[in-house]
Amino acid sequence: MTHETLHRSGFACLVGRPNVGKSTLTNALVGEKVAIMSARPQTTRHTIRGIVHREDAQLVLVDTPGLHRPRTLLGERLNTLVQDTLSEVDVVAFCLPADQKIGPGDKYIASRLAPLMQGRRPVPVVAVVTKSDLVDRGRLAEHLVAVDQLATSMDLDWSAIVPVSAKGGYQVAELTEVLVAHLPEGPDLYPDGELTDEPEETMIAELVREAALEGVRDELPHSLAVSVEEIVPREGTGDEGSGDVPGRRPLLDVRVTLFVERESQKGIIIGRGGSRLREVGTTAREGIEKLLGARVYLDLHVKVAKDWQRDPKQLQRLGF
Ligand SMILES: Nc1nc2c(ncn2[C@@H]2O[C@H](COP(=O)(O)OP(=O)(O)OP(=O)(O)O)[C@@H](O)[C@H]2O)c(=O)[nH]1
């Protein structure tokens, strides 16, 4: 008779203000780069999942956009998206960076987590003190106390407080243990080896967005949306069916539109004589070819969609 060990599976969600290290932590937990990382806030607009495969568990991580006080319709939509995701997960990891004092943004998030923690099917929340490597032991201890007090002051209870450093790998394995412990018993939800189930279109849009913002983030903060129009095999080039020929990869046409809010921003993206857009295309194409395992002809268009962040119709078209 074989001895069956308990197998757990389920979902965890990382929340926190922009730039607190959610994407970096997701990648550290999964052990491979899955989310798009950036030194600037709010680049992760879509829910990106990474999957931690273990013998005894499968932990599916949902990396959300920063939960923040909405100022625009887009902000509201993002918050609704975050709330919907949260009510469906088995455990939430609330990220609070060690190098920053707890502020109104954190309190706002805690207030949004409260109903989940106190609901009929309470969702456990683990407070994760990120970027622990940036402070000394004394300050870390003070921060841990402050994190504890945040819960007490709101009549909440973290199921654990775990300091980590995604950069140094400090306590990352411990955090995995804590998260896994909250998962219900169940079989693998995804096949082994699959790290992300994010639709290809979303990942392509993220790659283009990242490349387009490179070096011009200050001029184009949050005013760029990317829509993948189509991905089709290139016809009439003699390349049809070349995927079957060993050593030859298929050629795909990928059509992408970049939406900006103003004419002046269009100029920034395109650059003099189209030079910048060509660079964006080259950088993004490399990533897309890797992602799709195909040669790619990338067709980029830039359009002005005035105030797209506030327009419900535009938002719907862009997939929000
Ligand atoms: N020193 C240090 N820096 C970190 C650590 N984790 C993340 N960072 C840095 O913090 C910045 C933000 O990290 P991200 O992972 O992009 O943060 P995020 O919370 O996903 O950001 P948004 O997508 O804007 O919500 C980046 O510059 C990271 O390199 C860490 O453990 N230690």
The ligand as an SDF file (V2000), in Angstrom:
LIG
                    3D

 32 34  0  0  0  0  0  0  0  0999 V2000
   16.0590   46.2090   -2.6830 N   0  0  0  0  0  0  0  0  0  0  0  0
   14.9650   45.5780   -3.1310 C   0  0  0  0  0  0  0  0  0  0  0  0
   14.2630   46.1200   -4.1370 N   0  0  0  0  0  0  0  0  0  0  0  0
   13.1470   45.4760   -4.5650 C   0  0  0  0  0  0  0  0  0  0  0  0
   12.7260   44.2490   -3.9770 C   0  0  0  0  0  0  0  0  0  0  0  0
   11.5990   43.8600   -4.6030 N   0  0  0  0  0  0  0  0  0  0  0  0
   11.3390   44.7930   -5.5460 C   0  0  0  0  0  0  0  0  0  0  0  0
   12.2700   45.7660   -5.5390 N   0  0  0  0  0  0  0  0  0  0  0  0
   12.3310   46.9530   -6.4420 C   0  0  0  0  0  0  0  0  0  0  0  0
   11.1840   47.7570   -6.2500 O   0  0  0  0  0  0  0  0  0  0  0  0
   10.7130   48.2940   -7.4930 C   0  0  0  0  0  0  0  0  0  0  0  0
    9.2600   47.9180   -7.7230 C   0  0  0  0  0  0  0  0  0  0  0  0
    9.1400   46.5170   -7.8340 O   0  0  0  0  0  0  0  0  0  0  0  0
    7.9370   45.8190   -8.6280 P   0  0  0  0  0  0  0  0  0  0  0  0
    8.0640   44.3560   -8.4030 O   0  0  0  0  0  0  0  0  0  0  0  0
    7.8480   46.3140  -10.0260 O   0  0  0  0  0  0  0  0  0  0  0  0
    6.6950   46.4250   -7.8050 O   0  0  0  0  0  0  0  0  0  0  0  0
    5.1370   46.2120   -8.0450 P   0  0  0  0  0  0  0  0  0  0  0  0
    4.5120   46.2720   -6.7120 O   0  0  0  0  0  0  0  0  0  0  0  0
    4.8790   44.9780   -8.8500 O   0  0  0  0  0  0  0  0  0  0  0  0
    4.7730   47.4920   -8.8530 O   0  0  0  0  0  0  0  0  0  0  0  0
    3.4370   47.8210   -9.7250 P   0  0  0  0  0  0  0  0  0  0  0  0
    3.4460   46.8970  -10.9110 O   0  0  0  0  0  0  0  0  0  0  0  0
    3.6550   49.2290  -10.0910 O   0  0  0  0  0  0  0  0  0  0  0  0
    2.2640   47.6240   -8.8290 O   0  0  0  0  0  0  0  0  0  0  0  0
   11.6480   47.7410   -8.5610 C   0  0  0  0  0  0  0  0  0  0  0  0
   12.6150   48.7290   -8.8190 O   0  0  0  0  0  0  0  0  0  0  0  0
   12.2800   46.5370   -7.8960 C   0  0  0  0  0  0  0  0  0  0  0  0
   13.5690   46.2680   -8.3830 O   0  0  0  0  0  0  0  0  0  0  0  0
   13.5290   43.6960   -2.8900 C   0  0  0  0  0  0  0  0  0  0  0  0
   13.2470   42.6390   -2.3170 O   0  0  0  0  0  0  0  0  0  0  0  0
   14.6170   44.4210   -2.5220 N   0  0  0  0  0  0  0  0  0  0  0  0
  1  2  1  0
  2  3  2  0
  2 32  1  0
  3  4  1  0
  4  5  2  0
  4  8  1  0
  5  6  1  0
  5 30  1  0
  6  7  2  0
  7  8  1  0
  8  9  1  0
  9 10  1  0
  9 28  1  0
 10 11  1  0
 11 12  1  0
 11 26  1  0
 12 13  1  0
 13 14  1  0
 14 15  2  0
 14 16  1  0
 14 17  1  0
 17 18  1  0
 18 19  2  0
 18 20  1  0
 18 21  1  0
 21 22  1  0
 22 23  2  0
 22 24  1  0
 22 25  1  0
 26 27  1  0
 26 28  1  0
 28 29  1  0
 30 31  2  0
 30 32  1  0
M  END
$$$$
